[in-house]
Amino acid sequence: MDDHGSQTLTFDAADALDTPEAQAELLADALASGDAKVVNAVLGMIARATGPDGNPTLSTLMAIVRSAGLKLSAAA
């Protein structure tokens, strides 16, 4: 049996959200889902991508969006 070590790597999807475009695309998809849990999870990922304590609340939503260079919109 070959022992190449048993290291476990930590993966955080927020690491892939390194551009405002990637963040906007994911947030748009989350908003389109209409699922509050999905939107919340995505906002958390965007917050982690833009700051170390990424745990957004509604009161910090606009600050996160603004700091990421994004805009929220709604459509009927």
Phi, psi and omega in degrees: 000122179282129178252101179264016183088161181232058178281139175252128179265140177272132179243132174228119181302337179300332180296335180275351182265062188264004177228151176302327180295316179295319179295316181296318180297315180293318179295320178299317178296319180296314179297322179294334180291334182073007182260114182301325180293322178293315179299316179299316180297318180294318177299322176297318177297317179295320179297318178294327180290333184252352181197153187290335185257020186327076174223079188287148170243170181301324181292340179255000183306309183295325178295320179295312181300314181297315182293334178275356181075026182253167173228140174265145176214163178228149179217147178272000000 
